Each structure stands twice: as C-alpha cells, then as structure tokens.
Amino acid sequence: MVAYADASFFFSLYVQDAHTAQAGRVAATLDAALVITPLQRHELRNAFRLAVFRREITVAECQNLLDTVEADTRSGALVATPVAWAELYAGAEALSAAHSQTHGTRGFDVLHVAAAMALGTRNFLTFDARQRALATKAGLKVKP
C-alpha cells in the first residue's frame, strides 16, 4: 500500500509522543515506502524546529531528526516525490471551496489532501481530526 502521511503522522514516527506506538504499527503494515513531497518535508522539518521552541526536544535532538529524515530519504525508506504544483493548488482550491467553511480546515490541511490526490495516492495517514474529515470527504482511505 502506498500512502501519503501528513506532518502529524510523520512527526509521531520520528519523535516520541502520544501517537508514536500507533504510527509505528500503521507504518509496519505498509508494503511500500512513504512518499515525501517538498511540502511534507518542509512541514516536518518545521515541526521539529517548533518542538525545540516548545522545549519538547533539544537543538541537538532536532538536528539528529533532520539528519535522520535525510538519511531515510537517501536510503529509500522515504521516497522523495515531486508534485505538480499547479494541479495541487487547483485541487486545493476546489477542496477549500467545497469544505473549509463547514469543516474549518486550515490551508496546510487542504494542501496535504490535495497533494495526496494529485499523486494518485488513495491512502492518507493523519492524527489530525479536521484533516481526517477532509480526506474522507475527498474519497481517501484514512488511517489510523
């Protein structure tokens, strides 16, 4: 199963939090590597840095996490995947127009769902409730 993971899922794979065990179990069921687009990579890297600001991890731990994501990309554990930005933004605008007023989805949530759709990925991994609702409305299979 090829899957698109949002930053909440990726973060839980790399940083010990309330969802880490569940993220690990779901990741273990995948029969293909996770894709990582420039959007996901940016948001994940920023989430690590934000964790430093929040004093959840140290600067050294953050650097180790950044290095680990890069190593996982080089090894193929994560598959660096380009996106067609024009298609992604068009899809995001359509999703936003159809759902943001009623579901309260944020811009990055909409972009992630649109990216999964643009890549043809049917499986979406998230711990974010609003993003889960949007991905479900968009016809994606959401885990966990």
C-alpha positions in Angstrom: 0.0 0.0 0.0 1.4 3.4 -1.0 0.4 6.1 1.5 0.6 9.8 2.0 1.4 10.9 5.5 0.8 14.3 6.9 3.2 16.0 9.2 1.3 14.8 12.3 1.8 11.2 11.3 5.5 11.8 10.2 6.2 13.6 13.5 4.9 10.7 15.5 7.1 8.3 13.6 10.2 10.3 14.4 9.5 11.9 17.8 8.2 10.1 20.9 4.6 11.4 21.5 1.2 10.1 22.3 0.7 8.6 18.8 4.2 7.1 18.3 3.2 3.5 19.0 0.1 3.7 16.8 2.1 5.4 14.0 4.7 2.6 14.2 2.1 -0.1 14.0 0.4 1.5 10.9 3.8 2.1 9.2 4.7 -1.6 9.8 1.6 -2.6 7.7 2.7 -0.6 4.7 4.1 -2.6 1.8 5.7 0.4 0.2 7.8 3.3 1.3 6.1 6.5 2.3 6.2 9.3 -0.2 7.7 12.6 0.9 7.0 15.7 -1.1 8.7 19.1 -0.7 5.5 20.2 1.2 5.7 17.3 3.7 9.5 17.7 4.1 9.1 21.4 4.8 6.3 21.0 7.3 8.0 18.1 9.1 11.3 19.9 9.3 9.5 23.0 10.7 7.6 20.8 13.2 11.0 19.6 14.6 12.2 23.2 14.9 8.9 24.1 16.6 9.4 21.3 19.1 12.7 23.0 20.0 10.8 26.3 20.6 8.3 24.5 22.7 11.1 22.8 24.7 9.9 19.3 23.7 13.3 18.4 22.2 16.8 19.9 22.3 18.6 21.6 19.4 20.9 18.6 19.2 17.9 16.2 19.0 16.3 18.4 16.3 19.5 18.2 14.2 19.6 14.4 14.7 15.9 14.2 13.5 16.7 16.4 10.5 19.6 14.2 9.6 17.6 11.0 10.1 14.9 12.2 7.7 17.6 13.0 5.1 19.2 9.6 5.7 15.8 7.8 5.3 15.3 9.7 2.0 18.7 8.6 0.7 18.1 5.0 1.8 14.7 4.8 0.1 12.7 4.4 3.3 11.1 7.7 2.3 10.6 8.3 -1.4 11.3 11.9 -2.5 8.3 12.7 -4.7 7.8 15.9 -6.8 4.4 17.3 -7.1 2.7 19.2 -10.0 2.2 22.5 -8.1 -0.4 23.9 -10.5 -2.5 20.7 -10.2 -2.0 20.6 -6.4 -3.2 24.3 -6.0 -6.2 23.8 -8.3 -7.2 20.7 -6.3 -6.6 22.6 -3.0 -8.8 25.4 -4.2 -11.6 23.0 -5.1 -11.4 21.2 -1.8 -11.3 24.5 0.1 -14.3 25.9 -1.7 -16.3 22.7 -1.1 -15.3 22.0 2.6 -13.4 24.7 4.5 -16.4 26.8 5.5 -18.1 23.7 7.0 -15.2 21.7 8.3 -12.8 24.5 9.4 -9.8 23.1 7.6 -6.6 25.0 7.5 -4.6 25.8 4.4 -1.9 23.2 5.1 -4.6 20.5 5.7 -6.2 21.3 2.4 -2.8 21.2 0.6 -1.9 17.8 2.0 -5.1 16.2 1.0 -4.8 17.9 -2.5 -1.2 16.6 -2.7 -2.3 13.0 -1.9 -5.0 13.3 -4.6 -2.6 14.8 -7.2 -0.2 11.9 -6.6 -3.0 9.4 -7.0 -2.4 8.1 -3.5 -5.6 6.5 -2.1 -4.3 6.1 1.5 -3.9 9.0 3.8 -2.2 8.9 7.2 -3.0 11.5 9.8 -3.7 12.1 13.5 -5.4 15.5 12.8 -9.2 15.3 13.1 -10.1 18.0 10.7 -7.7 16.7 8.1 -9.1 13.2 8.6 -12.6 14.6 7.9 -11.5 16.4 4.7 -9.5 13.4 3.4 -12.6 11.2 4.0 -14.8 13.7 2.1 -12.3 13.7 -0.7 -12.6 9.9 -1.0 -9.3 8.9 0.5 -8.9 5.9 2.9 -7.7 7.4 6.2 -5.6 5.6 8.8 -5.2 5.2 11.7 
